[in-house]
Amino acid sequence: MMSFGAMAIAMGLVENFYVYLALMAVYGIALTMVQTASTTLLQENSAPEMSGRIFGLFSAAYSSFLPIGMVIFGLLADRTSMRLLMVISGGLLILMAIVAYLDKAFYRHGFN
């Protein structure tokens, strides 16, 4: 999450469009790797009889939050610059990563 935040900030600050595209390509590859790892963690750490429910919830979350994010960021983009939104979003991602890293209960709760 920390690297996603750093790349979002970099994409918001970069002036050259080709550098932006290169960062976006790296971001897309990294996102695929993270989604694969999270799916694998869910498969390995859930009971077989619960996997249908878990993956149904996982898919519903992806399907629900994507349009919600589009609406929120669409409205924000009408009122401010996209570059600023990317920098702020990146900063929030870094802050969330730090909080998750420092929260010991996050690690004790599951995935042992």
C-alpha positions in Angstrom: 0.0 0.0 0.0 2.9 2.3 0.7 4.3 1.9 -2.8 0.8 2.5 -4.3 0.7 5.8 -2.3 4.2 6.8 -3.4 3.4 6.0 -7.1 0.1 8.0 -6.9 1.9 11.0 -5.5 4.6 10.6 -8.2 1.9 10.4 -10.9 0.3 13.6 -9.5 3.6 15.5 -9.5 5.2 14.4 -12.7 5.1 16.9 -15.6 6.0 14.5 -18.5 3.1 12.5 -19.9 5.4 9.6 -20.9 6.8 9.3 -17.4 3.2 9.3 -16.1 2.4 6.4 -18.5 5.4 4.5 -17.3 4.4 5.0 -13.7 0.9 3.9 -14.6 2.2 0.7 -16.2 4.2 -0.1 -13.1 1.2 0.7 -10.9 -1.0 -1.6 -13.0 1.5 -4.5 -12.8 1.9 -4.0 -9.1 -1.9 -3.9 -8.6 -2.3 -7.2 -10.4 0.4 -8.8 -8.1 -1.4 -7.4 -4.9 -4.8 -8.6 -6.0 -3.4 -12.1 -6.8 -1.7 -12.2 -3.4 -4.9 -11.1 -1.6 -7.0 -13.7 -3.4 -4.5 -16.4 -2.6 -4.5 -15.4 1.1 -8.3 -15.6 1.1 -8.2 -19.1 -0.5 -5.5 -20.4 1.9 -7.0 -19.0 5.1 -10.7 -19.7 4.7 -12.6 -22.9 5.4 -13.5 -24.7 2.1 -17.2 -24.6 3.0 -17.0 -20.8 3.4 -15.1 -20.0 0.3 -18.1 -19.4 -1.9 -19.5 -16.9 0.7 -16.1 -15.2 1.1 -15.4 -14.8 -2.6 -19.0 -13.7 -3.1 -18.4 -10.9 -0.6 -15.0 -10.1 -2.1 -16.6 -9.7 -5.6 -19.5 -7.7 -4.2 -17.1 -5.4 -2.5 -15.1 -4.8 -5.7 -18.3 -4.3 -7.7 -19.8 -2.0 -5.2 -16.9 0.2 -4.3 -15.7 0.9 -7.8 -18.8 2.9 -8.9 -18.9 4.6 -5.5 -15.3 5.7 -6.0 -16.1 6.9 -9.5 -18.9 9.1 -8.2 -16.9 10.6 -5.3 -13.7 11.2 -7.4 -15.8 12.5 -10.3 -17.4 15.1 -8.1 -14.1 16.0 -6.6 -12.4 16.2 -10.0 -15.1 18.8 -11.0 -14.0 21.0 -8.1 -10.3 20.6 -8.0 -7.4 19.4 -10.1 -6.8 15.7 -10.8 -3.1 16.2 -9.9 -4.0 17.4 -6.4 -6.5 14.5 -6.0 -3.7 12.0 -6.9 -1.3 13.5 -4.4 -3.9 13.6 -1.6 -5.0 10.0 -2.4 -1.4 8.9 -2.4 -0.8 10.6 1.0 -3.9 8.9 2.4 -2.7 5.5 1.1 0.6 6.0 2.8 -1.1 7.1 6.0 -3.3 4.0 5.9 -0.3 1.8 5.4 1.5 3.3 8.4 -1.6 2.8 10.6 -2.0 -0.8 9.5 1.7 -1.5 10.0 1.7 0.0 13.5 -1.6 -1.7 14.5 -0.5 -4.9 16.1 -4.1 -6.2 16.4 -4.3 -6.1 12.6 -1.6 -8.8 12.4 -2.8 -10.8 15.4 -6.4 -11.0 14.2 -5.9 -13.5 11.4 -3.7 -15.1 8.8 -1.6 -17.1 11.2 
